[in-house]
Amino acid sequence: MSWADLFARAGAYDVTESEVLAALEARRNG
Amino acid sequence: MGDVAAVVADADVLAADLLVEGPARDALDIVRAHSWMTLLASELLLDDATAVIQAVSDAGLAADWREKITEFATIVDHAAGDHPAIAAAYHGGARHILTFDEQLHGAAAAVTIRDQVETSVKHPAGFVRLFDAESLYTEVVGGDYPGPDRDPRA
């Protein structure tokens, strides 16, 4: 699978940087 | 010491590259576009990124991303309990850690990291701003920089 394919699929989600940071914070510091 | 062309992206930057675009995508596009650059990671670091991707999108996308990034990155081992990005940089000799984590950007953290690893912690936007392909190519490969040599979307 190419990066282009992955990015196209990911584009269906409207994810913000804040959501990514919150998810990582939750995983690492629970 | 250290590999000037080796980069560790923390799990936040890896997930943002896939799902948010912006500076994370710009920074990792630099690595993807140059065959003489290396993305370093560890299985523990990729575990974190995969979990984040699954949490904000879906398991199928997370699994397919994991397969792709495992193929693309150079994987190093480190002990569980270490900060995955710092430990991967230490064990792989990376000069750059890309993260949005302001704690890693903090002065005290930077000093500690430099004591252990000759590396710098950068926001992805800072890495993109400071990246000098011509001088890095001359140092790593030698000769005149021919431009990007890899399709960053392949």
N, CA and C atoms of all chains as a GROMACS GRO file, in nm:
protein
  552
    1MET      N    1   0.085  -0.120   0.000
    1MET     CA    2   0.000   0.000   0.000
    1MET      C    3   0.088   0.124   0.000
    2SER      N    4   0.053   0.221  -0.082
    2SER     CA    5   0.134   0.342  -0.093
    2SER      C    6   0.096   0.444   0.015
    3TRP      N    7   0.188   0.540   0.037
    3TRP     CA    8   0.155   0.650   0.126
    3TRP      C    9   0.034   0.726   0.072
    4ALA      N   10   0.028   0.740  -0.059
    4ALA     CA   11  -0.085   0.812  -0.119
    4ALA      C   12  -0.218   0.745  -0.083
    5ASP      N   13  -0.221   0.612  -0.086
    5ASP     CA   14  -0.344   0.539  -0.051
    5ASP      C   15  -0.380   0.560   0.097
    6LEU      N   16  -0.277   0.551   0.182
    6LEU     CA   17  -0.302   0.569   0.326
    6LEU      C   18  -0.352   0.711   0.356
    7PHE      N   19  -0.289   0.810   0.293
    7PHE     CA   20  -0.330   0.948   0.318
    7PHE      C   21  -0.472   0.974   0.266
    8ALA      N   22  -0.506   0.909   0.154
    8ALA     CA   23  -0.642   0.926   0.100
    8ALA      C   24  -0.745   0.870   0.197
    9ARG      N   25  -0.715   0.752   0.253
    9ARG     CA   26  -0.809   0.693   0.351
    9ARG      C   27  -0.817   0.777   0.477
   10ALA      N   28  -0.700   0.826   0.521
   10ALA     CA   29  -0.696   0.908   0.643
   10ALA      C   30  -0.773   1.038   0.624
   11GLY      N   31  -0.780   1.084   0.500
   11GLY     CA   32  -0.849   1.209   0.471
   11GLY      C   33  -0.998   1.204   0.499
   12ALA      N   34  -1.052   1.083   0.516
   12ALA     CA   35  -1.194   1.069   0.548
   12ALA      C   36  -1.223   1.111   0.692
   13TYR      N   37  -1.116   1.118   0.773
   13TYR     CA   38  -1.132   1.156   0.914
   13TYR      C   39  -1.091   1.302   0.932
   14ASP      N   40  -1.166   1.372   1.012
   14ASP     CA   41  -1.135   1.513   1.039
   14ASP      C   42  -1.068   1.519   1.176
   15VAL      N   43  -0.941   1.485   1.178
   15VAL     CA   44  -0.868   1.475   1.304
   15VAL      C   45  -0.783   1.600   1.323
   16THR      N   46  -0.782   1.653   1.446
   16THR     CA   47  -0.701   1.770   1.475
   16THR      C   48  -0.574   1.728   1.551
   17GLU      N   49  -0.479   1.816   1.549
   17GLU     CA   50  -0.356   1.792   1.625
   17GLU      C   51  -0.386   1.772   1.773
   18SER      N   52  -0.480   1.851   1.824
   18SER     CA   53  -0.517   1.840   1.966
   18SER      C   54  -0.571   1.701   2.000
   19GLU      N   55  -0.650   1.643   1.910
   19GLU     CA   56  -0.703   1.509   1.934
   19GLU      C   57  -0.592   1.405   1.936
   20VAL      N   58  -0.495   1.422   1.848
   20VAL     CA   59  -0.381   1.330   1.845
   20VAL      C   60  -0.303   1.340   1.976
   21LEU      N   61  -0.277   1.462   2.019
   21LEU     CA   62  -0.199   1.482   2.142
   21LEU      C   63  -0.274   1.427   2.262
   22ALA      N   64  -0.406   1.447   2.265
   22ALA     CA   65  -0.485   1.396   2.377
   22ALA      C   66  -0.484   1.244   2.380
   23ALA      N   67  -0.492   1.182   2.263
   23ALA     CA   68  -0.491   1.035   2.257
   23ALA      C   69  -0.357   0.980   2.302
   24LEU      N   70  -0.248   1.047   2.265
   24LEU     CA   71  -0.117   0.999   2.309
   24LEU      C   72  -0.098   1.021   2.459
   25GLU      N   73  -0.143   1.136   2.506
   25GLU     CA   74  -0.134   1.164   2.649
   25GLU      C   75  -0.211   1.059   2.729
   26ALA      N   76  -0.329   1.024   2.681
   26ALA     CA   77  -0.410   0.925   2.750
   26ALA      C   78  -0.340   0.788   2.752
   27ARG      N   79  -0.276   0.755   2.642
   27ARG     CA   80  -0.207   0.625   2.636
   27ARG      C   81  -0.084   0.622   2.726
   28ARG      N   82  -0.007   0.728   2.724
   28ARG     CA   83   0.119   0.725   2.799
   28ARG      C   84   0.102   0.757   2.947
   29ASN      N   85   0.004   0.838   2.977
   29ASN     CA   86  -0.009   0.880   3.117
   29ASN      C   87  -0.141   0.837   3.179
   30GLY      N   88  -0.223   0.772   3.094
   30GLY     CA   89  -0.349   0.714   3.134
   30GLY      C   90  -0.426   0.783   3.242
   31MET      N   91   2.938   1.205   1.686
   31MET     CA   92   2.862   1.081   1.682
   31MET      C   93   2.720   1.110   1.634
   32GLY      N   94   2.652   1.004   1.599
   32GLY     CA   95   2.514   1.020   1.556
   32GLY      C   96   2.506   1.032   1.406
   33ASP      N   97   2.390   1.002   1.358
   33ASP     CA   98   2.364   1.006   1.214
   33ASP      C   99   2.286   1.134   1.183
   34VAL      N  100   2.349   1.226   1.114
   34VAL     CA  101   2.284   1.355   1.088
   34VAL      C  102   2.162   1.340   0.998
   35ALA      N  103   2.154   1.229   0.926
   35ALA     CA  104   2.041   1.208   0.836
   35ALA      C  105   1.935   1.116   0.896
   36ALA      N  106   1.950   1.085   1.025
   36ALA     CA  107   1.852   0.997   1.091
   36ALA      C  108   1.760   1.080   1.180
   37VAL      N  109   1.632   1.051   1.170
   37VAL     CA  110   1.528   1.128   1.237
   37VAL      C  111   1.437   1.032   1.312
   38VAL      N  112   1.402   1.068   1.434
   38VAL     CA  113   1.297   0.998   1.507
   38VAL      C  114   1.176   1.091   1.514
   39ALA      N  115   1.063   1.042   1.478
   39ALA     CA  116   0.938   1.118   1.496
   39ALA      C  117   0.862   1.052   1.610
   40ASP      N  118   0.827   1.129   1.712
   40ASP     CA  119   0.750   1.071   1.822
   40ASP      C  120   0.610   1.032   1.771
   41ALA      N  121   0.540   0.958   1.853
   41ALA     CA  122   0.411   0.902   1.810
   41ALA      C  123   0.311   1.009   1.771
   42ASP      N  124   0.319   1.127   1.834
   42ASP     CA  125   0.225   1.234   1.798
   42ASP      C  126   0.251   1.282   1.654
   43VAL      N  127   0.377   1.292   1.618
   43VAL     CA  128   0.411   1.338   1.483
   43VAL      C  129   0.378   1.229   1.379
   44LEU      N  130   0.403   1.104   1.415
   44LEU     CA  131   0.370   0.994   1.322
   44LEU      C  132   0.220   0.991   1.294
   45ALA      N  133   0.139   1.004   1.399
   45ALA     CA  134  -0.006   1.000   1.380
   45ALA      C  135  -0.054   1.125   1.306
   46ALA      N  136   0.004   1.239   1.338
   46ALA     CA  137  -0.038   1.363   1.271
   46ALA      C  138   0.002   1.362   1.124
   47ASP      N  139   0.115   1.300   1.093
   47ASP     CA  140   0.155   1.287   0.952
   47ASP      C  141   0.045   1.219   0.873
   48LEU      N  142  -0.011   1.113   0.930
   48LEU     CA  143  -0.116   1.038   0.861
   48LEU      C  144  -0.248   1.112   0.860
   49LEU      N  145  -0.285   1.171   0.973
   49LEU     CA  146  -0.425   1.213   0.991
   49LEU      C  147  -0.449   1.363   0.996
   50VAL      N  148  -0.345   1.441   1.022
   50VAL     CA  149  -0.366   1.586   1.037
   50VAL      C  150  -0.300   1.665   0.924
   51GLU      N  151  -0.196   1.608   0.866
   51GLU     CA  152  -0.115   1.680   0.765
   51GLU      C  153  -0.038   1.794   0.833
   52GLY      N  154  -0.026   1.911   0.771
   52GLY     CA  155   0.044   2.022   0.835
   52GLY      C  156   0.194   1.995   0.848
   53PRO      N  157   0.255   2.051   0.953
   53PRO     CA  158   0.401   2.040   0.967
   53PRO      C  159   0.452   1.897   0.983
   54ALA      N  160   0.372   1.809   1.045
   54ALA     CA  161   0.416   1.669   1.058
   54ALA      C  162   0.431   1.606   0.921
   55ARG      N  163   0.334   1.628   0.833
   55ARG     CA  164   0.341   1.574   0.697
   55ARG      C  165   0.458   1.635   0.621
   56ASP      N  166   0.476   1.767   0.637
   56ASP     CA  167   0.586   1.835   0.567
   56ASP      C  168   0.722   1.777   0.611
   57ALA      N  169   0.736   1.754   0.742
   57ALA     CA  170   0.863   1.705   0.795
   57ALA      C  171   0.892   1.563   0.746
   58LEU      N  172   0.792   1.477   0.753
   58LEU     CA  173   0.816   1.338   0.713
   58LEU      C  174   0.824   1.324   0.561
   59ASP      N  175   0.764   1.417   0.489
   59ASP     CA  176   0.783   1.417   0.344
   59ASP      C  177   0.931   1.438   0.308
   60ILE      N  178   1.000   1.518   0.388
   60ILE     CA  179   1.143   1.538   0.364
   60ILE      C  180   1.217   1.404   0.374
   61VAL      N  181   1.183   1.326   0.476
   61VAL     CA  182   1.248   1.196   0.493
   61VAL      C  183   1.206   1.100   0.381
   62ARG      N  184   1.076   1.099   0.350
   62ARG     CA  185   1.029   1.008   0.246
   62ARG      C  186   1.090   1.040   0.110
   63ALA      N  187   1.122   1.167   0.087
   63ALA     CA  188   1.167   1.209  -0.046
   63ALA      C  189   1.317   1.190  -0.069
   64HIS      N  190   1.389   1.149   0.037
   64HIS     CA  191   1.535   1.137   0.024
   64HIS      C  192   1.579   0.998   0.070
   65SER      N  193   1.633   0.920  -0.020
   65SER     CA  194   1.670   0.781   0.013
   65SER      C  195   1.786   0.775   0.111
   66TRP      N  196   1.861   0.883   0.124
   66TRP     CA  197   1.977   0.885   0.214
   66TRP      C  198   1.939   0.931   0.354
   67MET      N  199   1.812   0.957   0.376
   67MET     CA  200   1.765   0.988   0.511
   67MET      C  201   1.697   0.865   0.570
   68THR      N  202   1.697   0.859   0.703
   68THR     CA  203   1.644   0.742   0.772
   68THR      C  204   1.543   0.786   0.877
   69LEU      N  205   1.428   0.722   0.877
   69LEU     CA  206   1.334   0.738   0.988
   69LEU      C  207   1.361   0.624   1.085
   70LEU      N  208   1.400   0.658   1.207
   70LEU     CA  209   1.424   0.558   1.310
   70LEU      C  210   1.300   0.546   1.398
   71ALA      N  211   1.274   0.425   1.441
   71ALA     CA  212   1.160   0.404   1.531
   71ALA      C  213   1.188   0.278   1.612
   72SER      N  214   1.105   0.252   1.709
   72SER     CA  215   1.110   0.127   1.784
   72SER      C  216   0.970   0.067   1.781
   73GLU      N  217   0.962  -0.062   1.812
   73GLU     CA  218   0.829  -0.125   1.815
   73GLU      C  219   0.741  -0.058   1.921
   74LEU      N  220   0.802  -0.018   2.033
   74LEU     CA  221   0.723   0.048   2.138
   74LEU      C  222   0.673   0.184   2.093
   75LEU      N  223   0.757   0.256   2.018
   75LEU     CA  224   0.714   0.384   1.963
   75LEU      C  225   0.601   0.364   1.863
   76LEU      N  226   0.616   0.263   1.778
   76LEU     CA  227   0.510   0.235   1.680
   76LEU      C  228   0.383   0.183   1.747
   77ASP      N  229   0.398   0.111   1.860
   77ASP     CA  230   0.280   0.068   1.936
   77ASP      C  231   0.199   0.191   1.980
   78ASP      N  232   0.270   0.292   2.030
   78ASP     CA  233   0.201   0.415   2.073
   78ASP      C  234   0.132   0.483   1.956
   79ALA      N  235   0.203   0.497   1.846
   79ALA     CA  236   0.145   0.566   1.730
   79ALA      C  237   0.026   0.488   1.675
   80THR      N  238   0.039   0.356   1.668
   80THR     CA  239  -0.071   0.273   1.617
   80THR      C  240  -0.194   0.288   1.706
   81ALA      N  241  -0.173   0.289   1.837
   81ALA     CA  242  -0.285   0.304   1.931
   81ALA      C  243  -0.353   0.440   1.913
   82VAL      N  244  -0.273   0.544   1.893
   82VAL     CA  245  -0.330   0.678   1.872
   82VAL      C  246  -0.410   0.680   1.743
   83ILE      N  247  -0.354   0.626   1.637
   83ILE     CA  248  -0.424   0.625   1.507
   83ILE      C  249  -0.556   0.548   1.519
   84GLN      N  250  -0.551   0.433   1.587
   84GLN     CA  251  -0.674   0.355   1.604
   84GLN      C  252  -0.776   0.432   1.686
   85ALA      N  253  -0.728   0.506   1.787
   85ALA     CA  254  -0.820   0.579   1.876
   85ALA      C  255  -0.893   0.691   1.802
   86VAL      N  256  -0.826   0.752   1.704
   86VAL     CA  257  -0.889   0.867   1.638
   86VAL      C  258  -0.939   0.835   1.496
   87SER      N  259  -0.911   0.710   1.449
   87SER     CA  260  -0.966   0.672   1.318
   87SER      C  261  -1.024   0.531   1.328
   88ASP      N  262  -0.957   0.432   1.270
   88ASP     CA  263  -1.010   0.296   1.281
   88ASP      C  264  -0.897   0.194   1.280
   89ALA      N  265  -0.929   0.074   1.323
   89ALA     CA  266  -0.829  -0.030   1.340
   89ALA      C  267  -0.766  -0.073   1.208
   90GLY      N  268  -0.847  -0.073   1.102
   90GLY     CA  269  -0.794  -0.115   0.972
   90GLY      C  270  -0.689  -0.019   0.920
   91LEU      N  271  -0.718   0.110   0.931
   91LEU     CA  272  -0.622   0.210   0.888
   91LEU      C  273  -0.495   0.203   0.974
   92ALA      N  274  -0.514   0.184   1.104
   92ALA     CA  275  -0.400   0.175   1.194
   92ALA      C  276  -0.311   0.055   1.158
   93ALA      N  277  -0.374  -0.057   1.127
   93ALA     CA  278  -0.298  -0.178   1.093
   93ALA      C  279  -0.223  -0.161   0.961
   94ASP      N  280  -0.289  -0.101   0.863
   94ASP     CA  281  -0.223  -0.081   0.734
   94ASP      C  282  -0.110   0.021   0.745
   95TRP      N  283  -0.130   0.124   0.828
   95TRP     CA  284  -0.022   0.221   0.852
   95TRP      C  285   0.096   0.152   0.918
   96ARG      N  286   0.067   0.065   1.016
   96ARG     CA  287   0.175  -0.004   1.089
   96ARG      C  288   0.259  -0.087   0.992
   97GLU      N  289   0.192  -0.155   0.902
   97GLU     CA  290   0.264  -0.237   0.804
   97GLU      C  291   0.354  -0.148   0.717
   98LYS      N  292   0.300  -0.035   0.675
   98LYS     CA  293   0.377   0.055   0.588
   98LYS      C  294   0.495   0.118   0.662
   99ILE      N  295   0.472   0.164   0.782
   99ILE     CA  296   0.579   0.234   0.855
   99ILE      C  297   0.687   0.134   0.898
  100THR      N  298   0.649   0.011   0.924
  100THR     CA  299   0.747  -0.092   0.961
  100THR      C  300   0.838  -0.122   0.843
  101GLU      N  301   0.782  -0.117   0.725
  101GLU     CA  302   0.859  -0.139   0.603
  101GLU      C  303   0.951  -0.019   0.576
  102PHE      N  304   0.904   0.100   0.609
  102PHE     CA  305   0.977   0.223   0.575
  102PHE      C  306   1.086   0.257   0.677
  103ALA      N  307   1.056   0.238   0.804
  103ALA     CA  308   1.148   0.285   0.910
  103ALA      C  309   1.253   0.180   0.941
  104THR      N  310   1.361   0.226   1.002
  104THR     CA  311   1.461   0.137   1.060
  104THR      C  312   1.425   0.120   1.208
  105ILE      N  313   1.407  -0.005   1.249
  105ILE     CA  314   1.358  -0.033   1.384
  105ILE      C  315   1.474  -0.065   1.477
  106VAL      N  316   1.478   0.004   1.590
  106VAL     CA  317   1.578  -0.023   1.693
  106VAL      C  318   1.507  -0.068   1.820
  107ASP      N  319   1.582  -0.139   1.904
  107ASP     CA  320   1.526  -0.189   2.030
  107ASP      C  321   1.564  -0.098   2.146
  108HIS      N  322   1.478  -0.090   2.245
  108HIS     CA  323   1.513  -0.026   2.370
  108HIS      C  324   1.425  -0.083   2.480
  109ALA      N  325   1.462  -0.054   2.604
  109ALA     CA  326   1.389  -0.109   2.717
  109ALA      C  327   1.250  -0.048   2.728
  110ALA      N  328   1.154  -0.129   2.771
  110ALA     CA  329   1.022  -0.076   2.803
  110ALA      C  330   1.037   0.018   2.922
  111GLY      N  331   0.960   0.125   2.922
  111GLY     CA  332   0.969   0.221   3.032
  111GLY      C  333   1.049   0.344   2.994
  112ASP      N  334   1.140   0.331   2.899
  112ASP     CA  335   1.209   0.448   2.847
  112ASP      C  336   1.112   0.530   2.764
  113HIS      N  337   1.138   0.662   2.753
  113HIS     CA  338   1.057   0.740   2.659
  113HIS      C  339   1.090   0.688   2.519
  114PRO      N  340   0.991   0.640   2.444
  114PRO     CA  341   1.022   0.571   2.318
  114PRO      C  342   1.100   0.656   2.218
  115ALA      N  343   1.066   0.783   2.206
  115ALA     CA  344   1.134   0.866   2.106
  115ALA      C  345   1.279   0.893   2.145
  116ILE      N  346   1.300   0.925   2.272
  116ILE     CA  347   1.436   0.952   2.320
  116ILE      C  348   1.520   0.824   2.311
  117ALA      N  349   1.461   0.713   2.353
  117ALA     CA  350   1.535   0.586   2.354
  117ALA      C  351   1.567   0.542   2.211
  118ALA      N  352   1.475   0.560   2.120
  118ALA     CA  353   1.502   0.522   1.981
  118ALA      C  354   1.613   0.609   1.924
  119ALA      N  355   1.611   0.738   1.957
  119ALA     CA  356   1.717   0.827   1.909
  119ALA      C  357   1.852   0.787   1.967
  120TYR      N  358   1.851   0.752   2.094
  120TYR     CA  359   1.974   0.712   2.162
  120TYR      C  360   2.032   0.584   2.099
  121HIS      N  361   1.948   0.485   2.085
  121HIS     CA  362   1.997   0.356   2.035
  121HIS      C  363   2.027   0.358   1.886
  122GLY      N  364   1.958   0.445   1.814
  122GLY     CA  365   1.982   0.452   1.670
  122GLY      C  366   2.079   0.561   1.630
  123GLY      N  367   2.117   0.646   1.725
  123GLY     CA  368   2.211   0.754   1.695
  123GLY      C  369   2.150   0.867   1.613
  124ALA      N  370   2.020   0.889   1.630
  124ALA     CA  371   1.954   0.994   1.551
  124ALA      C  372   1.991   1.133   1.603
  125ARG      N  373   2.005   1.227   1.514
  125ARG     CA  374   2.035   1.364   1.552
  125ARG      C  375   1.911   1.447   1.578
  126HIS      N  376   1.797   1.401   1.531
  126HIS     CA  377   1.676   1.483   1.542
  126HIS      C  378   1.561   1.400   1.600
  127ILE      N  379   1.492   1.461   1.695
  127ILE     CA  380   1.366   1.406   1.744
  127ILE      C  381   1.258   1.509   1.711
  128LEU      N  382   1.155   1.465   1.643
  128LEU     CA  383   1.045   1.554   1.608
  128LEU      C  384   0.927   1.523   1.700
  129THR      N  385   0.877   1.624   1.766
  129THR     CA  386   0.765   1.604   1.857
  129THR      C  387   0.689   1.734   1.876
  130PHE      N  388   0.561   1.721   1.912
  130PHE     CA  389   0.483   1.838   1.951
  130PHE      C  390   0.489   1.859   2.102
  131ASP      N  391   0.553   1.764   2.173
  131ASP     CA  392   0.554   1.764   2.319
  131ASP      C  393   0.644   1.874   2.373
  132GLU      N  394   0.580   1.973   2.436
  132GLU     CA  395   0.658   2.088   2.484
  132GLU      C  396   0.750   2.051   2.598
  133GLN      N  397   0.718   1.944   2.668
  133GLN     CA  398   0.807   1.900   2.777
  133GLN      C  399   0.942   1.855   2.721
  134LEU      N  400   0.938   1.791   2.606
  134LEU     CA  401   1.064   1.749   2.544
  134LEU      C  402   1.137   1.868   2.484
  135HIS      N  403   1.061   1.973   2.452
  135HIS     CA  404   1.125   2.095   2.400
  135HIS      C  405   1.187   2.178   2.511
  136GLY      N  406   1.148   2.151   2.636
  136GLY     CA  407   1.193   2.231   2.748
  136GLY      C  408   1.344   2.227   2.764
  137ALA      N  409   1.398   2.332   2.820
  137ALA     CA  410   1.544   2.344   2.830
  137ALA      C  411   1.605   2.230   2.911
  138ALA      N  412   1.545   2.197   3.023
  138ALA     CA  413   1.602   2.093   3.108
  138ALA      C  414   1.605   1.959   3.034
  139ALA      N  415   1.496   1.929   2.965
  139ALA     CA  416   1.489   1.804   2.892
  139ALA      C  417   1.595   1.801   2.782
  140ALA      N  418   1.614   1.914   2.717
  140ALA     CA  419   1.710   1.919   2.607
  140ALA      C  420   1.852   1.893   2.657
  141VAL      N  421   1.884   1.950   2.772
  141VAL     CA  422   2.017   1.929   2.828
  141VAL      C  423   2.037   1.782   2.863
  142THR      N  424   1.935   1.724   2.926
  142THR     CA  425   1.945   1.584   2.962
  142THR      C  426   1.965   1.497   2.838
  143ILE      N  427   1.890   1.528   2.736
  143ILE     CA  428   1.901   1.448   2.614
  143ILE      C  429   2.040   1.464   2.553
  144ARG      N  430   2.089   1.586   2.551
  144ARG     CA  431   2.220   1.607   2.490
  144ARG      C  432   2.330   1.535   2.567
  145ASP      N  433   2.312   1.521   2.699
  145ASP     CA  434   2.410   1.448   2.778
  145ASP      C  435   2.417   1.301   2.736
  146GLN      N  436   2.306   1.252   2.688
  146GLN     CA  437   2.299   1.110   2.655
  146GLN      C  438   2.312   1.085   2.505
  147VAL      N  439   2.258   1.172   2.427
  147VAL     CA  440   2.254   1.153   2.283
  147VAL      C  441   2.284   1.288   2.218
  148GLU      N  442   2.362   1.287   2.116
  148GLU     CA  443   2.384   1.413   2.045
  148GLU      C  444   2.268   1.435   1.950
  149THR      N  445   2.163   1.490   2.006
  149THR     CA  446   2.043   1.506   1.926
  149THR      C  447   1.975   1.637   1.963
  150SER      N  448   1.887   1.681   1.876
  150SER     CA  449   1.810   1.800   1.907
  150SER      C  450   1.663   1.768   1.895
  151VAL      N  451   1.584   1.827   1.982
  151VAL     CA  452   1.441   1.805   1.983
  151VAL      C  453   1.376   1.923   1.912
  152LYS      N  454   1.298   1.892   1.811
  152LYS     CA  455   1.240   2.000   1.732
  152LYS      C  456   1.091   1.978   1.710
  153HIS      N  457   1.019   2.088   1.705
  153HIS     CA  458   0.884   2.086   1.651
  153HIS      C  459   0.900   2.056   1.501
  154PRO      N  460   0.809   1.979   1.444
  154PRO     CA  461   0.824   1.946   1.300
  154PRO      C  462   0.838   2.070   1.212
  155ALA      N  463   0.768   2.178   1.247
  155ALA     CA  464   0.779   2.300   1.166
  155ALA      C  465   0.921   2.358   1.173
  156GLY      N  466   0.983   2.346   1.289
  156GLY     CA  467   1.121   2.394   1.304
  156GLY      C  468   1.217   2.310   1.222
  157PHE      N  469   1.194   2.179   1.220
  157PHE     CA  470   1.277   2.090   1.139
  157PHE      C  471   1.266   2.128   0.991
  158VAL      N  472   1.144   2.150   0.946
  158VAL     CA  473   1.124   2.186   0.805
  158VAL      C  474   1.193   2.318   0.773
  159ARG      N  475   1.181   2.414   0.864
  159ARG     CA  476   1.238   2.547   0.841
  159ARG      C  477   1.390   2.542   0.834
  160LEU      N  478   1.450   2.457   0.918
  160LEU     CA  479   1.596   2.455   0.928
  160LEU      C  480   1.661   2.352   0.835
  161PHE      N  481   1.580   2.265   0.774
  161PHE     CA  482   1.637   2.160   0.690
  161PHE      C  483   1.709   2.220   0.570
  162ASP      N  484   1.835   2.182   0.557
  162ASP     CA  485   1.918   2.234   0.449
  162ASP      C  486   1.966   2.114   0.367
  163ALA      N  487   1.891   2.080   0.265
  163ALA     CA  488   1.918   1.959   0.188
  163ALA      C  489   2.057   1.962   0.124
  164GLU      N  490   2.096   2.077   0.073
  164GLU     CA  491   2.224   2.085   0.002
  164GLU      C  492   2.341   2.053   0.094
  165SER      N  493   2.346   2.117   0.211
  165SER     CA  494   2.460   2.095   0.299
  165SER      C  495   2.456   1.956   0.362
  166LEU      N  496   2.336   1.909   0.393
  166LEU     CA  497   2.325   1.775   0.452
  166LEU      C  498   2.365   1.668   0.350
  167TYR      N  499   2.324   1.685   0.227
  167TYR     CA  500   2.361   1.589   0.123
  167TYR      C  501   2.512   1.584   0.106
  168THR      N  502   2.573   1.701   0.106
  168THR     CA  503   2.718   1.708   0.090
  168THR      C  504   2.788   1.635   0.204
  169GLU      N  505   2.733   1.650   0.326
  169GLU     CA  506   2.794   1.586   0.443
  169GLU      C  507   2.771   1.434   0.444
  170VAL      N  508   2.652   1.393   0.406
  170VAL     CA  509   2.615   1.251   0.420
  170VAL      C  510   2.658   1.170   0.298
  171VAL      N  511   2.634   1.225   0.181
  171VAL     CA  512   2.659   1.149   0.058
  171VAL      C  513   2.783   1.201  -0.014
  172GLY      N  514   2.794   1.332  -0.022
  172GLY     CA  515   2.906   1.394  -0.093
  172GLY      C  516   2.864   1.438  -0.232
  173GLY      N  517   2.920   1.548  -0.275
  173GLY     CA  518   2.888   1.600  -0.408
  173GLY      C  519   2.772   1.696  -0.404
  174ASP      N  520   2.726   1.731  -0.523
  174ASP     CA  521   2.618   1.828  -0.534
  174ASP      C  522   2.482   1.761  -0.513
  175TYR      N  523   2.398   1.829  -0.439
  175TYR     CA  524   2.264   1.778  -0.409
  175TYR      C  525   2.182   1.768  -0.538
  176PRO      N  526   2.137   1.648  -0.570
  176PRO     CA  527   2.062   1.630  -0.696
  176PRO      C  528   1.913   1.655  -0.684
  177GLY      N  529   1.866   1.688  -0.565
  177GLY     CA  530   1.722   1.703  -0.543
  177GLY      C  531   1.664   1.576  -0.485
  178PRO      N  532   1.536   1.578  -0.452
  178PRO     CA  533   1.471   1.458  -0.398
  178PRO      C  534   1.487   1.340  -0.494
  179ASP      N  535   1.510   1.221  -0.437
  179ASP     CA  536   1.534   1.103  -0.522
  179ASP      C  537   1.435   0.991  -0.493
  180ARG      N  538   1.328   1.023  -0.418
  180ARG     CA  539   1.231   0.920  -0.386
  180ARG      C  540   1.092   0.983  -0.388
  181ASP      N  541   0.995   0.907  -0.435
  181ASP     CA  542   0.857   0.956  -0.439
  181ASP      C  543   0.798   0.950  -0.298
  182PRO      N  544   0.765   1.064  -0.238
  182PRO     CA  545   0.716   1.061  -0.100
  182PRO      C  546   0.576   1.004  -0.085
  183ARG      N  547   0.511   0.969  -0.195
  183ARG     CA  548   0.377   0.911  -0.188
  183ARG      C  549   0.377   0.765  -0.232
  184ALA      N  550   0.494   0.709  -0.261
  184ALA     CA  551   0.501   0.571  -0.311
  184ALA      C  552   0.471   0.471  -0.201
   0.00000   0.00000   0.00000
